[in-house]
Amino acid sequence: MSIDENTAARVAKLARIKVEPDALPALAEEFNTILGFIEQLGEVDVEGIEPMTTVTPQRLKRREDVVTDGDQQDAVLANAPDAREGFFAVPKVVE
């Protein structure tokens, strides 16, 4: 696939990036370089390789799932600009 100046201008417009007309040939060439690299990645044999989420194998630390009684309602509501009857009070937004 090859990107011409018109396509580069359209991509820039869709991305809401102002590109001067004299910079369009360089932008089109840069797009073509990126697409060429992507085509090279498509040629890599990845048969039998599992997908990774990170380059370093690691496991997240686990903690026991224990139910605790927060019992901090007064402390939490102390930060609220307006609290009534144990709840946050907010202005009405729907008529």
Order of alpha helices (4+ residues) and beta strands (2+ residues): alpha-alpha-alpha-beta-beta
